[in-house]
Amino acid sequence: MPGAVGFMRFETLTKSRRPAVEKMARECGAFTEKEIAVCLELVDFAIDRPGQKEYEIAVACDPDPVGFIVWGEDSCAEGVQ
């Protein structure tokens, strides 16, 4: 239908989505290399420890990955308490 708007869904991060998350983190231009390294460390942590609750990562898909969000108990940002 012309003009129809699709709906994005959020999926739990899986190992198969890791390359897409890395690509988005690198290509968006918002992160330094150090921040990308931390992001990927958290991605790997979440993938390697299913069921852990320290960090949550969701991948927005439409139907392919178009974004991601990471949240958790500890911030790696300087000056954030």
C-alpha positions in Angstrom: 0.0 0.0 0.0 1.6 3.3 -1.0 2.4 5.6 1.9 2.0 2.7 4.4 4.2 2.9 7.5 6.0 -0.3 8.7 6.5 -1.2 12.3 9.8 -1.7 13.8 10.3 -4.4 16.4 13.0 -4.9 19.0 14.7 -8.2 19.2 17.0 -9.7 21.8 20.6 -9.5 20.7 21.9 -12.7 19.2 25.3 -13.7 17.9 24.1 -13.4 14.3 23.2 -9.8 14.9 26.6 -8.8 16.3 28.1 -7.8 12.9 25.2 -5.5 12.2 25.6 -3.9 15.7 29.3 -3.3 15.1 28.6 -1.9 11.6 26.0 0.6 13.0 28.3 1.6 15.9 31.2 2.3 13.5 29.2 4.0 10.7 26.9 6.3 12.7 29.8 8.7 13.4 28.7 9.2 17.0 31.3 7.1 18.8 35.1 7.2 19.3 37.1 4.0 18.8 37.3 3.7 22.6 33.5 3.9 22.9 33.1 1.4 20.1 35.4 -1.0 21.9 33.4 -0.7 25.1 30.2 -1.2 23.1 31.5 -4.4 21.5 32.8 -5.6 24.9 29.2 -5.2 26.3 27.8 -6.9 23.2 30.1 -9.9 23.6 29.3 -10.0 27.3 25.6 -10.2 26.7 26.0 -12.8 23.9 28.3 -15.0 26.0 26.1 -14.9 29.1 22.5 -15.5 28.2 20.2 -14.6 31.0 22.6 -12.2 32.7 20.9 -9.0 34.0 23.9 -6.6 34.2 23.5 -5.2 30.6 20.6 -5.4 28.3 20.9 -5.0 24.5 18.0 -4.8 22.1 18.3 -4.6 18.3 15.7 -2.6 16.3 14.7 -4.4 13.1 12.6 -3.3 10.2 13.0 -6.3 9.2 16.8 -5.9 9.1 18.7 -4.3 11.9 18.4 -0.5 11.9 19.5 0.4 15.4 20.4 -0.9 18.8 20.2 0.2 22.4 22.4 -0.8 25.4 21.6 -0.2 29.0 22.7 -1.4 32.3 23.6 -0.8 35.9 27.0 0.9 35.3 27.8 3.8 33.0 31.1 4.0 31.2 30.6 7.7 30.6 33.0 10.0 32.4 31.2 12.3 34.9 28.0 10.3 35.1 26.9 9.0 38.5 
